[in-house]
């Protein structure tokens, strides 16, 4: 059964399609409805942000797109093929760097490359070095993970996700654990890299400003069960300035919308 | 330099106390020979070959048995960490047998294999296997799940995942398990050699036991020192490099 049997051809060049995805977490004591009938259509080269408060199932949704979790209903299509499991075409950058301590910075970047067929080892090394330069850490090539700062680790994790040239990059609050200064540097890096490489990126965050600064489109999710409430096109020109009034205006608009979708008790938290 | 001096002073002090005690004449020289007698014994048996031959026999048994134990324990530990059934069966068996002091295998090994090399090897394998198995199992279970998730998205599955992610990630546990396995193997082999005479090879344990039978205290203490020495060397050669490697990579134990 190919994807086209299940699904008639949709909008052209939809890179990633989430179609009617629902998910429940069942424990012996409770059943939690995490995601309810999620539909997303993400185009080639698009930078999409999923924003919502904690508990809205955005990480679960990202896991489902990655193929790490199976949806209970619905399906995910990547390049018109049903996602059945994780694969190197959809690399994930996690909230923790998830770097391997037994490898150097270079070794970590090489990990995904080594598993990518059709390259010679010399090419793999060149690609890894290129990406270390891209994130500005070529001097730290032979350093072990514990010797790097938190921001450096996330940079290496970014290089590791980009190096095998995935079709889609899935990012799960990758900068949430960093301090504000480091985070802003990484926003800049990510925006630069995205402009150079035109990757399709799905970026999950609870920070509206982050989403507005980075995204072409922002999807607003609300919790229990997780639903896509609204969609915003961010028409601001790039490169953007995190502290510009234009960004702030859109942030305010989305934040207000987000409050509207929350139960009263969570109002303050949003 | 100062540290070396302290070490030297400590051991010189010990020797001096020993020498004084032996020279005081309160105890029979048969029970407490002076340090010189032990040095003499070591010197002579080193040159006539008895000590080196015995050490070689013992080390051969130990190394072969140990590597068999590790070669079985590592994959079995990885298996028990993945499958519930393996955990309930092999895992439970390992946990039970690990509590059994490995000397307790000696009578069984003798009945099964007779007074042979195989019996010795069996005891060493039993000393090693269970602690390596359990340590590997614990190690693999304690890997942060995020490592496995990251590896899967990067296309690491099956054998590659086991050898390139799970095994290196559980290395800190595995190395301490291997160290414990080594200690158990070493102790159980010594016990077996003291209990059992085996005609095919005359190990350090036998040498120790004959020292007792001949009431040759210089031989008893001399062989004990050799056993301690070999234990120290093994620790330095076999495990210190691994531990340094782990500290360097994981950033643990650094000042």
Interface residues (C-beta under 8 A of the other chain):
Chain A: X66 X67 X68 X85 X86 X87 X88 X90 X91 X92 X94 X96 X98 X100 X101 X102 X111 X112 X115 X116 X144 X145 X146 X147 X160 X164
Chain B: X144 X146 X147 X149 X150 X151 X152 X153 X154 X155 X156 X160 X164 X165 X168 X169 X171 X248 X249 X250 X251
